[in-house]
Structure formats: C-alpha cells, structure tokens
C-alpha cells in the first residue's frame, strides 16, 4: 500500500487528465472529475456516471454534468510506490473517460485498458 493525502492524489489525477491528448480533452463535454476516498458500497477504482456522448441527443446546457469519480484509497491500496500510483491513476482516468465517449468495458479490455 502506498498512501498519499487527498491534495497530492488530486494533483496526480489532474496530471493524468492533462496527459490526455488535447483533441480528446476538447471533445469532453459537460463532465466533472472528482476524487473521493472510496465508493460507499462497491470496491471500485473509478466510476463514470452520466450519458455517454454517443447516446446524447438533445443535451442542453441545463443538464447536470456527467461525473467521473476516482477513488483514492482503493488505488493507493494496490500500489507500492508513486510510480505505480501514477500508472494506476492514468489507467483509471482513461477507463472512466472512455465511458464518457461511449466505449464499453469489453472494448477497453480488448485494448488493454483494464
């Protein structure tokens, strides 16, 4: 286990988001990325909640943003050092953002993002 505080973890999540290709970031629409310690009911590293871009029809400006949550404690629990942590945060961010673009778990698995 490699435990870091919330502020440092949030900074690493921000770095992972910044590492996404700029063109991909420009296509992300009405989405919030947040960090929480852990999911209350399930053992998850991350969670996407919302309507994928591929399923949106008339998605106006009054809609609540989609939400990607990255869970700090479960990720810290499976990592041995900060390099592992950076890698796992990146995989989790890519995985959840991919759901925003309508990419399912099976496709992510096939692409090696699991």
VEXTIMAR-148201 format. One line per 8 residues: for each residue x, y, z of C-alpha. Coordinates in Angstrom, 2 decimals, padded with zeros to 5 digits. Layout:
<pts>
X Y Z; ...
</pts>
This chain:
<pts>
000.00 000.00 000.00; 001.25 003.47 -000.88; -000.96 006.01 000.88; -000.83 009.69 -000.06; -003.01 012.57 001.09; -006.01 013.90 -000.79; -004.27 017.01 -002.11; -001.38 015.09 -003.68
-003.75 012.47 -005.10; -005.94 015.17 -006.68; -002.82 016.70 -008.22; -001.92 013.32 -009.77; -005.45 012.97 -011.16; -005.08 016.44 -012.68; -001.78 015.40 -014.24; -003.45 012.32 -015.72
-006.20 014.49 -017.22; -003.60 016.90 -018.60; -001.77 013.94 -020.18; -004.81 013.05 -022.30; -004.46 014.16 -025.93; -005.59 017.77 -026.33; -008.05 016.84 -029.07; -009.70 014.35 -026.73
-009.93 016.93 -023.96; -011.59 019.38 -026.34; -014.26 016.78 -027.12; -015.12 016.15 -023.46; -018.43 017.85 -022.84; -020.22 018.72 -019.59; -018.19 016.44 -017.33; -016.81 016.84 -013.82
-013.92 014.78 -012.47; -013.80 014.38 -008.70; -011.79 012.43 -006.13; -013.37 010.59 -003.22; -011.82 008.24 -000.67; -013.89 005.17 -001.59; -017.21 004.12 -003.08; -019.72 003.54 -000.24
-020.94 000.14 -001.47; -018.54 -001.34 -004.02; -014.81 -001.93 -004.32; -014.15 000.37 -007.28; -011.15 002.33 -008.52; -013.29 004.72 -010.54; -016.83 005.30 -011.70; -018.45 007.07 -014.65
-021.98 008.35 -014.13; -023.79 010.07 -016.96; -024.90 009.89 -020.56; -022.10 008.90 -022.96; -021.54 011.28 -025.85; -022.59 008.52 -028.26; -026.03 008.36 -026.63; -026.78 012.05 -026.26
-029.42 013.59 -028.41; -030.66 016.99 -027.33; -028.29 017.50 -024.41; -028.87 021.13 -023.49; -026.92 023.45 -021.24; -029.23 022.86 -018.27; -028.27 019.20 -017.87; -026.24 018.18 -014.86
-022.69 017.31 -015.80; -021.56 013.74 -016.20; -019.31 012.67 -013.36; -016.09 010.70 -013.20; -015.08 009.74 -009.69; -011.59 008.45 -008.94; -011.34 006.59 -005.62; -008.14 007.35 -003.69
-007.98 004.60 -001.06; -008.59 001.56 -003.31; -006.00 002.85 -005.78; -003.46 003.52 -003.01; -004.12 000.03 -001.65; -002.98 -001.72 -004.83; 000.13 000.43 -005.37; 003.62 000.06 -003.88
005.10 003.44 -004.80; 004.30 006.73 -006.50; 005.18 005.43 -009.97; 002.64 002.61 -009.55; 000.15 005.17 -008.28; 000.65 007.44 -011.30; 000.19 004.49 -013.65; -002.97 003.24 -011.92
-004.48 006.73 -011.78; -003.81 007.13 -015.51; -005.42 003.78 -016.33; -008.42 004.64 -014.16; -008.84 008.11 -015.68; -008.55 006.75 -019.23; -011.01 003.96 -018.42; -013.66 006.27 -016.98
-013.22 009.00 -019.61; -013.56 006.30 -022.26; -017.02 005.53 -020.86; -017.86 009.22 -021.40; -017.08 008.61 -025.08; -019.27 005.50 -025.18; -016.50 002.89 -025.02; -017.63 -000.15 -023.03
-015.64 -002.39 -020.66; -015.29 -005.18 -023.23; -013.67 -002.83 -025.75; -011.42 -001.36 -023.06; -010.35 -004.86 -022.05; -009.59 -005.72 -025.67; -007.48 -002.54 -025.91; -005.59 -003.37 -022.69
-007.11 -000.64 -020.51; -008.31 -002.71 -017.57
</pts>
